Amino acid sequence: GLGEVYSAQLLGDHFRALGEDCAVLDARDVLVVNRGELGVDVDWDTSAQRLATWRQAHPQTRVVVTGFVARDRADRIT
């Protein structure tokens, strides 16, 4: 999990150093998942609401997003 976060931060820093208008999104801040029969299921409604709120606060053109990290409905990191 942390490797994804650090890599995204480094890439975001690189883009900003090049003069790009860039934000870094930690997927754990918006992506909500639940345990399902086949692993995890995305809670699309909650995730979409969280992403919309995040985008209002971060209107940058370019967004670097972490991968393989999320939270469940109890706010536990997955």
Distance bins in CASP14 RR format, pairs under 12 A and 6 or more apart:
PFRMAT RR
TARGET T0000
AUTHOR 0000-0000-0000
RMODE 2
METHOD distances of the structure
MODEL  1
1 7 0 0 0 0 1 0 0 0 0 0 0
1 8 0 0 0 0 0 1 0 0 0 0 0
1 26 0 0 0 0 0 1 0 0 0 0 0
1 27 0 0 0 0 1 0 0 0 0 0 0
1 28 0 0 0 0 1 0 0 0 0 0 0
1 66 1 0 0 1 0 0 0 0 0 0 0
1 67 0 0 0 0 1 0 0 0 0 0 0
1 68 1 0 0 1 0 0 0 0 0 0 0
1 69 1 0 1 0 0 0 0 0 0 0 0
1 70 0 0 0 0 0 1 0 0 0 0 0
1 77 0 0 0 0 1 0 0 0 0 0 0
1 78 0 0 0 0 1 0 0 0 0 0 0
2 8 0 0 0 0 0 1 0 0 0 0 0
2 9 0 0 0 0 0 1 0 0 0 0 0
2 26 0 0 0 0 0 1 0 0 0 0 0
2 28 0 0 0 0 0 1 0 0 0 0 0
2 66 0 0 0 0 1 0 0 0 0 0 0
2 67 0 0 0 0 0 1 0 0 0 0 0
2 68 0 0 0 0 0 1 0 0 0 0 0
2 69 0 0 0 0 1 0 0 0 0 0 0
2 77 0 0 0 0 0 1 0 0 0 0 0
3 9 0 0 0 0 1 0 0 0 0 0 0
3 10 0 0 0 0 1 0 0 0 0 0 0
3 11 0 0 0 0 0 1 0 0 0 0 0
3 26 0 0 0 0 0 1 0 0 0 0 0
3 66 0 0 0 0 1 0 0 0 0 0 0
3 67 0 0 0 0 1 0 0 0 0 0 0
3 68 0 0 0 0 1 0 0 0 0 0 0
3 69 0 0 0 0 1 0 0 0 0 0 0
4 10 0 0 0 0 0 1 0 0 0 0 0
4 11 0 0 0 0 0 1 0 0 0 0 0
4 24 0 0 0 0 0 1 0 0 0 0 0
4 25 0 0 0 0 0 1 0 0 0 0 0
4 26 0 0 0 0 1 0 0 0 0 0 0
4 27 0 0 0 0 1 0 0 0 0 0 0
4 28 0 0 0 0 1 0 0 0 0 0 0
4 31 0 0 0 0 0 1 0 0 0 0 0
4 64 0 0 0 0 0 1 0 0 0 0 0
4 65 0 0 0 0 1 0 0 0 0 0 0
4 66 1 0 1 0 0 0 0 0 0 0 0
4 67 1 0 1 0 0 0 0 0 0 0 0
4 68 1 0 1 0 0 0 0 0 0 0 0
4 69 1 0 1 0 0 0 0 0 0 0 0
4 70 0 0 0 0 0 1 0 0 0 0 0
4 77 0 0 0 0 0 1 0 0 0 0 0
5 11 0 0 0 0 0 1 0 0 0 0 0
5 12 0 0 0 0 0 1 0 0 0 0 0
5 24 0 0 0 0 1 0 0 0 0 0 0
5 25 0 0 0 0 0 1 0 0 0 0 0
5 26 1 0 0 1 0 0 0 0 0 0 0
5 27 0 0 0 0 1 0 0 0 0 0 0
5 28 0 0 0 0 1 0 0 0 0 0 0
5 29 0 0 0 0 0 1 0 0 0 0 0
5 64 0 0 0 0 0 1 0 0 0 0 0
5 65 0 0 0 0 0 1 0 0 0 0 0
5 66 1 0 1 0 0 0 0 0 0 0 0
5 67 0 0 0 0 1 0 0 0 0 0 0
5 68 0 0 0 0 0 1 0 0 0 0 0
5 69 1 0 0 1 0 0 0 0 0 0 0
5 77 0 0 0 0 0 1 0 0 0 0 0
6 12 0 0 0 0 0 1 0 0 0 0 0
6 13 0 0 0 0 0 1 0 0 0 0 0
6 24 0 0 0 0 0 1 0 0 0 0 0
6 26 0 0 0 0 0 1 0 0 0 0 0
6 64 0 0 0 0 0 1 0 0 0 0 0
6 66 0 0 0 0 1 0 0 0 0 0 0
6 67 0 0 0 0 0 1 0 0 0 0 0
6 69 0 0 0 0 0 1 0 0 0 0 0
7 13 0 0 0 0 0 1 0 0 0 0 0
7 14 0 0 0 0 0 1 0 0 0 0 0
7 24 0 0 0 0 0 1 0 0 0 0 0
7 26 0 0 0 0 0 1 0 0 0 0 0
7 64 0 0 0 0 1 0 0 0 0 0 0
7 65 0 0 0 0 0 1 0 0 0 0 0
7 66 1 0 0 1 0 0 0 0 0 0 0
7 67 0 0 0 0 1 0 0 0 0 0 0
7 68 0 0 0 0 0 1 0 0 0 0 0
7 69 0 0 0 0 0 1 0 0 0 0 0
8 14 0 0 0 0 0 1 0 0 0 0 0
8 15 0 0 0 0 0 1 0 0 0 0 0
8 22 0 0 0 0 0 1 0 0 0 0 0
8 23 0 0 0 0 0 1 0 0 0 0 0
8 24 1 0 1 0 0 0 0 0 0 0 0
8 25 1 0 0 1 0 0 0 0 0 0 0
8 26 1 0 0 1 0 0 0 0 0 0 0
8 27 0 0 0 0 1 0 0 0 0 0 0
8 28 0 0 0 0 0 1 0 0 0 0 0
8 29 0 0 0 0 0 1 0 0 0 0 0
8 63 0 0 0 0 1 0 0 0 0 0 0
8 64 1 0 1 0 0 0 0 0 0 0 0
8 65 1 0 0 1 0 0 0 0 0 0 0
8 66 1 0 1 0 0 0 0 0 0 0 0
8 67 1 0 0 1 0 0 0 0 0 0 0
8 68 0 0 0 0 0 1 0 0 0 0 0
8 69 0 0 0 0 1 0 0 0 0 0 0
9 15 0 0 0 0 0 1 0 0 0 0 0
9 16 0 0 0 0 0 1 0 0 0 0 0
9 22 0 0 0 0 0 1 0 0 0 0 0
9 23 0 0 0 0 0 1 0 0 0 0 0
9 24 1 0 1 0 0 0 0 0 0 0 0
9 25 0 0 0 0 0 1 0 0 0 0 0
9 26 0 0 0 0 1 0 0 0 0 0 0
9 64 0 0 0 0 1 0 0 0 0 0 0
9 65 0 0 0 0 0 1 0 0 0 0 0
9 66 0 0 0 0 1 0 0 0 0 0 0
10 16 0 0 0 0 0 1 0 0 0 0 0
10 17 0 0 0 0 0 1 0 0 0 0 0
10 22 0 0 0 0 0 1 0 0 0 0 0
10 24 0 0 0 0 1 0 0 0 0 0 0
10 64 0 0 0 0 1 0 0 0 0 0 0
10 66 0 0 0 0 0 1 0 0 0 0 0
11 17 0 0 0 0 0 1 0 0 0 0 0
11 18 0 0 0 0 0 1 0 0 0 0 0
11 20 0 0 0 0 0 1 0 0 0 0 0
11 22 0 0 0 0 1 0 0 0 0 0 0
11 23 0 0 0 0 0 1 0 0 0 0 0
11 24 1 0 0 1 0 0 0 0 0 0 0
11 25 0 0 0 0 0 1 0 0 0 0 0
11 62 0 0 0 0 1 0 0 0 0 0 0
11 63 0 0 0 0 0 1 0 0 0 0 0
11 64 1 0 1 0 0 0 0 0 0 0 0
11 65 0 0 0 0 1 0 0 0 0 0 0
11 66 0 0 0 0 1 0 0 0 0 0 0
11 67 0 0 0 0 0 1 0 0 0 0 0
12 18 0 0 0 0 1 0 0 0 0 0 0
12 19 0 0 0 0 0 1 0 0 0 0 0
12 20 0 0 0 0 1 0 0 0 0 0 0
12 21 0 0 0 0 0 1 0 0 0 0 0
12 22 1 0 1 0 0 0 0 0 0 0 0
12 23 0 0 0 0 1 0 0 0 0 0 0
12 24 1 0 1 0 0 0 0 0 0 0 0
12 25 0 0 0 0 0 1 0 0 0 0 0
12 26 0 0 0 0 0 1 0 0 0 0 0
12 60 0 0 0 0 1 0 0 0 0 0 0
12 62 0 0 0 0 1 0 0 0 0 0 0
12 63 0 0 0 0 1 0 0 0 0 0 0
12 64 1 0 1 0 0 0 0 0 0 0 0
12 65 0 0 0 0 0 1 0 0 0 0 0
12 66 0 0 0 0 0 1 0 0 0 0 0
13 19 0 0 0 0 0 1 0 0 0 0 0
13 20 0 0 0 0 0 1 0 0 0 0 0
13 22 0 0 0 0 1 0 0 0 0 0 0
13 23 0 0 0 0 0 1 0 0 0 0 0
13 24 0 0 0 0 1 0 0 0 0 0 0
13 64 0 0 0 0 1 0 0 0 0 0 0
14 20 0 0 0 0 1 0 0 0 0 0 0
14 22 0 0 0 0 1 0 0 0 0 0 0
14 24 0 0 0 0 0 1 0 0 0 0 0
14 62 0 0 0 0 0 1 0 0 0 0 0
14 64 0 0 0 0 1 0 0 0 0 0 0
15 21 0 0 0 0 1 0 0 0 0 0 0
15 22 1 1 0 0 0 0 0 0 0 0 0
15 23 0 0 0 0 1 0 0 0 0 0 0
15 24 0 0 0 0 1 0 0 0 0 0 0
15 60 0 0 0 0 1 0 0 0 0 0 0
15 61 0 0 0 0 0 1 0 0 0 0 0
15 62 1 0 1 0 0 0 0 0 0 0 0
15 63 0 0 0 0 1 0 0 0 0 0 0
15 64 1 0 0 1 0 0 0 0 0 0 0
16 22 1 0 1 0 0 0 0 0 0 0 0
16 23 0 0 0 0 1 0 0 0 0 0 0
16 24 0 0 0 0 1 0 0 0 0 0 0
16 60 0 0 0 0 1 0 0 0 0 0 0
16 61 0 0 0 0 0 1 0 0 0 0 0
16 62 0 0 0 0 1 0 0 0 0 0 0
16 64 0 0 0 0 1 0 0 0 0 0 0
18 62 0 0 0 0 0 1 0 0 0 0 0
19 60 0 0 0 0 0 1 0 0 0 0 0
19 61 0 0 0 0 0 1 0 0 0 0 0
19 62 0 0 0 0 0 1 0 0 0 0 0
20 60 0 0 0 0 1 0 0 0 0 0 0
20 61 1 0 0 1 0 0 0 0 0 0 0
20 62 1 0 1 0 0 0 0 0 0 0 0
20 63 0 0 0 0 0 1 0 0 0 0 0
20 64 0 0 0 0 1 0 0 0 0 0 0
21 58 0 0 0 0 0 1 0 0 0 0 0
21 59 0 0 0 0 1 0 0 0 0 0 0
21 60 1 0 1 0 0 0 0 0 0 0 0
21 61 1 0 1 0 0 0 0 0 0 0 0
21 62 1 0 0 1 0 0 0 0 0 0 0
21 63 0 0 0 0 1 0 0 0 0 0 0
21 64 0 0 0 0 0 1 0 0 0 0 0
22 58 0 0 0 0 1 0 0 0 0 0 0
22 59 0 0 0 0 0 1 0 0 0 0 0
22 60 1 0 1 0 0 0 0 0 0 0 0
22 61 1 0 0 1 0 0 0 0 0 0 0
22 62 1 0 1 0 0 0 0 0 0 0 0
22 63 1 0 0 1 0 0 0 0 0 0 0
22 64 1 0 0 1 0 0 0 0 0 0 0
22 65 0 0 0 0 0 1 0 0 0 0 0
23 29 0 0 0 0 0 1 0 0 0 0 0
23 54 0 0 0 0 1 0 0 0 0 0 0
23 55 0 0 0 0 1 0 0 0 0 0 0
23 56 0 0 0 0 0 1 0 0 0 0 0
23 57 0 0 0 0 1 0 0 0 0 0 0
23 58 1 0 1 0 0 0 0 0 0 0 0
23 59 0 0 0 0 1 0 0 0 0 0 0
23 60 1 0 1 0 0 0 0 0 0 0 0
23 61 0 0 0 0 1 0 0 0 0 0 0
23 62 1 0 0 1 0 0 0 0 0 0 0
23 63 1 0 1 0 0 0 0 0 0 0 0
23 64 1 0 0 1 0 0 0 0 0 0 0
23 65 0 0 0 0 1 0 0 0 0 0 0
24 54 0 0 0 0 0 1 0 0 0 0 0
24 58 0 0 0 0 1 0 0 0 0 0 0
24 60 0 0 0 0 1 0 0 0 0 0 0
24 62 0 0 0 0 1 0 0 0 0 0 0
24 63 1 0 0 1 0 0 0 0 0 0 0
24 64 1 0 1 0 0 0 0 0 0 0 0
24 65 1 0 0 1 0 0 0 0 0 0 0
24 66 1 0 0 1 0 0 0 0 0 0 0
24 67 0 0 0 0 0 1 0 0 0 0 0
25 31 0 0 0 0 1 0 0 0 0 0 0
25 47 0 0 0 0 0 1 0 0 0 0 0
25 50 0 0 0 0 0 1 0 0 0 0 0
25 51 0 0 0 0 1 0 0 0 0 0 0
25 53 0 0 0 0 0 1 0 0 0 0 0
25 54 1 0 0 1 0 0 0 0 0 0 0
25 55 0 0 0 0 1 0 0 0 0 0 0
25 57 0 0 0 0 0 1 0 0 0 0 0
25 58 1 0 0 1 0 0 0 0 0 0 0
25 60 0 0 0 0 1 0 0 0 0 0 0
25 62 0 0 0 0 0 1 0 0 0 0 0
25 63 1 0 1 0 0 0 0 0 0 0 0
25 64 1 0 0 1 0 0 0 0 0 0 0
25 65 1 0 1 0 0 0 0 0 0 0 0
25 66 1 0 0 1 0 0 0 0 0 0 0
25 67 0 0 0 0 1 0 0 0 0 0 0
25 69 0 0 0 0 0 1 0 0 0 0 0
26 50 0 0 0 0 0 1 0 0 0 0 0
26 54 0 0 0 0 1 0 0 0 0 0 0
26 58 0 0 0 0 0 1 0 0 0 0 0
26 63 0 0 0 0 0 1 0 0 0 0 0
26 64 0 0 0 0 0 1 0 0 0 0 0
26 65 0 0 0 0 1 0 0 0 0 0 0
26 66 1 0 1 0 0 0 0 0 0 0 0
26 67 0 0 0 0 1 0 0 0 0 0 0
26 68 0 0 0 0 0 1 0 0 0 0 0
26 69 1 0 0 1 0 0 0 0 0 0 0
26 70 0 0 0 0 0 1 0 0 0 0 0
26 71 0 0 0 0 0 1 0 0 0 0 0
26 77 0 0 0 0 0 1 0 0 0 0 0
27 33 0 0 0 0 0 1 0 0 0 0 0
27 42 0 0 0 0 0 1 0 0 0 0 0
27 47 0 0 0 0 1 0 0 0 0 0 0
27 50 0 0 0 0 0 1 0 0 0 0 0
27 51 0 0 0 0 1 0 0 0 0 0 0
27 54 0 0 0 0 0 1 0 0 0 0 0
27 63 0 0 0 0 0 1 0 0 0 0 0
27 64 0 0 0 0 0 1 0 0 0 0 0
27 65 1 0 1 0 0 0 0 0 0 0 0
27 66 1 0 1 0 0 0 0 0 0 0 0
27 67 1 0 1 0 0 0 0 0 0 0 0
27 68 0 0 0 0 1 0 0 0 0 0 0
27 69 1 0 1 0 0 0 0 0 0 0 0
27 70 1 0 1 0 0 0 0 0 0 0 0
27 71 0 0 0 0 1 0 0 0 0 0 0
27 77 0 0 0 0 0 1 0 0 0 0 0
27 78 0 0 0 0 1 0 0 0 0 0 0
28 47 0 0 0 0 0 1 0 0 0 0 0
28 50 0 0 0 0 0 1 0 0 0 0 0
28 54 0 0 0 0 0 1 0 0 0 0 0
28 65 0 0 0 0 0 1 0 0 0 0 0
28 66 1 0 0 1 0 0 0 0 0 0 0
28 67 0 0 0 0 1 0 0 0 0 0 0
28 68 0 0 0 0 0 1 0 0 0 0 0
28 69 1 0 1 0 0 0 0 0 0 0 0
28 70 1 0 0 1 0 0 0 0 0 0 0
28 71 1 0 1 0 0 0 0 0 0 0 0
28 72 0 0 0 0 0 1 0 0 0 0 0
28 75 0 0 0 0 1 0 0 0 0 0 0
28 76 0 0 0 0 0 1 0 0 0 0 0
28 77 1 0 1 0 0 0 0 0 0 0 0
28 78 0 0 0 0 1 0 0 0 0 0 0
29 47 0 0 0 0 0 1 0 0 0 0 0
29 50 1 0 0 1 0 0 0 0 0 0 0
29 51 0 0 0 0 1 0 0 0 0 0 0
29 53 0 0 0 0 1 0 0 0 0 0 0
29 54 1 0 0 1 0 0 0 0 0 0 0
29 55 0 0 0 0 0 1 0 0 0 0 0
29 57 0 0 0 0 0 1 0 0 0 0 0
29 58 0 0 0 0 0 1 0 0 0 0 0
29 63 0 0 0 0 0 1 0 0 0 0 0
29 65 0 0 0 0 0 1 0 0 0 0 0
29 66 0 0 0 0 1 0 0 0 0 0 0
29 69 0 0 0 0 1 0 0 0 0 0 0
29 70 0 0 0 0 1 0 0 0 0 0 0
29 71 0 0 0 0 1 0 0 0 0 0 0
29 75 0 0 0 0 0 1 0 0 0 0 0
29 77 0 0 0 0 0 1 0 0 0 0 0
30 42 0 0 0 0 0 1 0 0 0 0 0
30 43 0 0 0 0 0 1 0 0 0 0 0
30 44 0 0 0 0 0 1 0 0 0 0 0
30 46 0 0 0 0 1 0 0 0 0 0 0
30 47 1 0 1 0 0 0 0 0 0 0 0
30 48 0 0 0 0 1 0 0 0 0 0 0
30 49 0 0 0 0 1 0 0 0 0 0 0
30 50 1 1 0 0 0 0 0 0 0 0 0
30 51 1 0 1 0 0 0 0 0 0 0 0
30 52 0 0 0 0 1 0 0 0 0 0 0
30 53 0 0 0 0 1 0 0 0 0 0 0
30 54 1 0 1 0 0 0 0 0 0 0 0
30 55 0 0 0 0 1 0 0 0 0 0 0
30 57 0 0 0 0 0 1 0 0 0 0 0
30 58 0 0 0 0 0 1 0 0 0 0 0
30 63 0 0 0 0 0 1 0 0 0 0 0
30 65 0 0 0 0 1 0 0 0 0 0 0
30 66 0 0 0 0 0 1 0 0 0 0 0
30 67 0 0 0 0 0 1 0 0 0 0 0
30 69 0 0 0 0 0 1 0 0 0 0 0
30 70 0 0 0 0 1 0 0 0 0 0 0
30 71 0 0 0 0 1 0 0 0 0 0 0
31 40 0 0 0 0 1 0 0 0 0 0 0
31 41 0 0 0 0 0 1 0 0 0 0 0
31 42 1 0 0 1 0 0 0 0 0 0 0
31 43 0 0 0 0 1 0 0 0 0 0 0
31 44 0 0 0 0 0 1 0 0 0 0 0
31 46 0 0 0 0 1 0 0 0 0 0 0
31 47 1 0 1 0 0 0 0 0 0 0 0
31 48 0 0 0 0 0 1 0 0 0 0 0
31 49 0 0 0 0 0 1 0 0 0 0 0
31 50 1 0 0 1 0 0 0 0 0 0 0
31 51 0 0 0 0 1 0 0 0 0 0 0
31 54 0 0 0 0 0 1 0 0 0 0 0
31 65 0 0 0 0 1 0 0 0 0 0 0
31 66 0 0 0 0 1 0 0 0 0 0 0
31 67 0 0 0 0 1 0 0 0 0 0 0
31 68 0 0 0 0 0 1 0 0 0 0 0
31 69 1 0 0 1 0 0 0 0 0 0 0
31 70 1 0 1 0 0 0 0 0 0 0 0
31 71 1 0 0 1 0 0 0 0 0 0 0
31 72 0 0 0 0 0 1 0 0 0 0 0
31 73 0 0 0 0 0 1 0 0 0 0 0
31 77 0 0 0 0 0 1 0 0 0 0 0
31 78 0 0 0 0 1 0 0 0 0 0 0
32 40 0 0 0 0 0 1 0 0 0 0 0
32 41 0 0 0 0 1 0 0 0 0 0 0
32 42 1 0 0 1 0 0 0 0 0 0 0
32 43 1 0 1 0 0 0 0 0 0 0 0
32 44 0 0 0 0 1 0 0 0 0 0 0
32 45 0 0 0 0 1 0 0 0 0 0 0
32 46 1 0 1 0 0 0 0 0 0 0 0
32 47 1 0 1 0 0 0 0 0 0 0 0
32 48 0 0 0 0 1 0 0 0 0 0 0
32 49 0 0 0 0 1 0 0 0 0 0 0
32 50 1 0 0 1 0 0 0 0 0 0 0
32 51 0 0 0 0 0 1 0 0 0 0 0
32 69 0 0 0 0 0 1 0 0 0 0 0
32 70 1 0 0 1 0 0 0 0 0 0 0
32 71 1 0 1 0 0 0 0 0 0 0 0
32 72 1 0 0 1 0 0 0 0 0 0 0
32 73 1 0 0 1 0 0 0 0 0 0 0
32 74 0 0 0 0 0 1 0 0 0 0 0
32 75 0 0 0 0 1 0 0 0 0 0 0
32 76 0 0 0 0 0 1 0 0 0 0 0
32 77 0 0 0 0 0 1 0 0 0 0 0
32 78 0 0 0 0 1 0 0 0 0 0 0
33 39 0 0 0 0 1 0 0 0 0 0 0
33 40 1 0 1 0 0 0 0 0 0 0 0
33 41 1 0 0 1 0 0 0 0 0 0 0
33 42 1 0 1 0 0 0 0 0 0 0 0
33 43 1 0 0 1 0 0 0 0 0 0 0
33 44 0 0 0 0 0 1 0 0 0 0 0
33 46 0 0 0 0 1 0 0 0 0 0 0
33 47 0 0 0 0 1 0 0 0 0 0 0
33 68 0 0 0 0 0 1 0 0 0 0 0
33 69 0 0 0 0 0 1 0 0 0 0 0
33 70 1 0 1 0 0 0 0 0 0 0 0
33 71 1 0 0 1 0 0 0 0 0 0 0
33 72 1 0 1 0 0 0 0 0 0 0 0
33 73 0 0 0 0 1 0 0 0 0 0 0
33 74 0 0 0 0 0 1 0 0 0 0 0
33 75 0 0 0 0 0 1 0 0 0 0 0
33 76 0 0 0 0 0 1 0 0 0 0 0
33 77 0 0 0 0 0 1 0 0 0 0 0
33 78 1 0 1 0 0 0 0 0 0 0 0
34 40 1 0 0 1 0 0 0 0 0 0 0
34 41 1 0 1 0 0 0 0 0 0 0 0
34 42 0 0 0 0 1 0 0 0 0 0 0
34 43 1 0 1 0 0 0 0 0 0 0 0
34 44 0 0 0 0 0 1 0 0 0 0 0
34 45 0 0 0 0 0 1 0 0 0 0 0
34 46 0 0 0 0 1 0 0 0 0 0 0
34 47 0 0 0 0 0 1 0 0 0 0 0
34 70 0 0 0 0 1 0 0 0 0 0 0
34 71 0 0 0 0 0 1 0 0 0 0 0
34 72 1 0 0 1 0 0 0 0 0 0 0
34 73 1 0 0 1 0 0 0 0 0 0 0
34 74 0 0 0 0 1 0 0 0 0 0 0
34 76 0 0 0 0 0 1 0 0 0 0 0
34 78 0 0 0 0 1 0 0 0 0 0 0
35 41 1 0 0 1 0 0 0 0 0 0 0
35 42 0 0 0 0 0 1 0 0 0 0 0
35 43 0 0 0 0 0 1 0 0 0 0 0
35 70 0 0 0 0 0 1 0 0 0 0 0
35 72 1 0 0 1 0 0 0 0 0 0 0
35 73 0 0 0 0 1 0 0 0 0 0 0
35 74 0 0 0 0 0 1 0 0 0 0 0
35 76 0 0 0 0 0 1 0 0 0 0 0
35 78 0 0 0 0 1 0 0 0 0 0 0
36 42 0 0 0 0 0 1 0 0 0 0 0
36 43 0 0 0 0 0 1 0 0 0 0 0
36 72 0 0 0 0 0 1 0 0 0 0 0
36 78 0 0 0 0 0 1 0 0 0 0 0
39 70 0 0 0 0 0 1 0 0 0 0 0
39 72 0 0 0 0 0 1 0 0 0 0 0
39 78 0 0 0 0 0 1 0 0 0 0 0
40 47 0 0 0 0 0 1 0 0 0 0 0
40 68 0 0 0 0 0 1 0 0 0 0 0
40 69 0 0 0 0 0 1 0 0 0 0 0
40 70 1 0 0 1 0 0 0 0 0 0 0
40 71 0 0 0 0 0 1 0 0 0 0 0
40 72 0 0 0 0 1 0 0 0 0 0 0
40 73 0 0 0 0 0 1 0 0 0 0 0
40 78 1 0 0 1 0 0 0 0 0 0 0
41 47 0 0 0 0 0 1 0 0 0 0 0
41 70 0 0 0 0 0 1 0 0 0 0 0
41 72 0 0 0 0 0 1 0 0 0 0 0
41 73 0 0 0 0 0 1 0 0 0 0 0
41 78 0 0 0 0 0 1 0 0 0 0 0
42 48 0 0 0 0 1 0 0 0 0 0 0
42 50 0 0 0 0 0 1 0 0 0 0 0
42 51 0 0 0 0 0 1 0 0 0 0 0
42 70 0 0 0 0 1 0 0 0 0 0 0
42 71 0 0 0 0 0 1 0 0 0 0 0
42 72 0 0 0 0 0 1 0 0 0 0 0
42 73 0 0 0 0 0 1 0 0 0 0 0
42 78 0 0 0 0 0 1 0 0 0 0 0
43 49 0 0 0 0 1 0 0 0 0 0 0
43 50 0 0 0 0 1 0 0 0 0 0 0
43 51 0 0 0 0 0 1 0 0 0 0 0
43 70 0 0 0 0 1 0 0 0 0 0 0
43 71 0 0 0 0 1 0 0 0 0 0 0
43 72 0 0 0 0 1 0 0 0 0 0 0
43 73 1 0 0 1 0 0 0 0 0 0 0
43 74 0 0 0 0 0 1 0 0 0 0 0
43 78 0 0 0 0 0 1 0 0 0 0 0
44 50 0 0 0 0 0 1 0 0 0 0 0
44 51 0 0 0 0 0 1 0 0 0 0 0
45 51 0 0 0 0 0 1 0 0 0 0 0
45 52 0 0 0 0 0 1 0 0 0 0 0
45 73 0 0 0 0 0 1 0 0 0 0 0
46 52 0 0 0 0 0 1 0 0 0 0 0
46 53 0 0 0 0 0 1 0 0 0 0 0
46 70 0 0 0 0 0 1 0 0 0 0 0
46 71 0 0 0 0 1 0 0 0 0 0 0
46 72 0 0 0 0 0 1 0 0 0 0 0
46 73 1 0 0 1 0 0 0 0 0 0 0
46 75 0 0 0 0 0 1 0 0 0 0 0
47 53 0 0 0 0 0 1 0 0 0 0 0
47 54 0 0 0 0 0 1 0 0 0 0 0
47 70 0 0 0 0 1 0 0 0 0 0 0
47 71 0 0 0 0 1 0 0 0 0 0 0
47 72 0 0 0 0 0 1 0 0 0 0 0
47 73 0 0 0 0 0 1 0 0 0 0 0
48 54 0 0 0 0 0 1 0 0 0 0 0
48 55 0 0 0 0 0 1 0 0 0 0 0
49 55 0 0 0 0 0 1 0 0 0 0 0
49 56 0 0 0 0 0 1 0 0 0 0 0
50 56 0 0 0 0 0 1 0 0 0 0 0
50 57 0 0 0 0 0 1 0 0 0 0 0
50 70 0 0 0 0 0 1 0 0 0 0 0
50 71 0 0 0 0 1 0 0 0 0 0 0
50 75 0 0 0 0 0 1 0 0 0 0 0
51 57 0 0 0 0 0 1 0 0 0 0 0
51 58 0 0 0 0 0 1 0 0 0 0 0
51 63 0 0 0 0 1 0 0 0 0 0 0
51 65 0 0 0 0 1 0 0 0 0 0 0
52 58 0 0 0 0 0 1 0 0 0 0 0
52 59 0 0 0 0 0 1 0 0 0 0 0
54 60 0 0 0 0 0 1 0 0 0 0 0
54 63 0 0 0 0 1 0 0 0 0 0 0
54 65 0 0 0 0 0 1 0 0 0 0 0
55 61 0 0 0 0 0 1 0 0 0 0 0
55 63 0 0 0 0 1 0 0 0 0 0 0
55 65 0 0 0 0 0 1 0 0 0 0 0
57 63 0 0 0 0 0 1 0 0 0 0 0
58 64 0 0 0 0 0 1 0 0 0 0 0
58 65 0 0 0 0 0 1 0 0 0 0 0
66 77 0 0 0 0 0 1 0 0 0 0 0
67 78 0 0 0 0 0 1 0 0 0 0 0
68 77 0 0 0 0 0 1 0 0 0 0 0
68 78 0 0 0 0 1 0 0 0 0 0 0
69 76 0 0 0 0 0 1 0 0 0 0 0
69 77 1 0 0 1 0 0 0 0 0 0 0
69 78 1 0 0 1 0 0 0 0 0 0 0
70 76 0 0 0 0 1 0 0 0 0 0 0
70 77 1 0 0 1 0 0 0 0 0 0 0
70 78 1 0 1 0 0 0 0 0 0 0 0
71 77 1 0 1 0 0 0 0 0 0 0 0
71 78 1 0 0 1 0 0 0 0 0 0 0
72 78 1 0 1 0 0 0 0 0 0 0 0
END
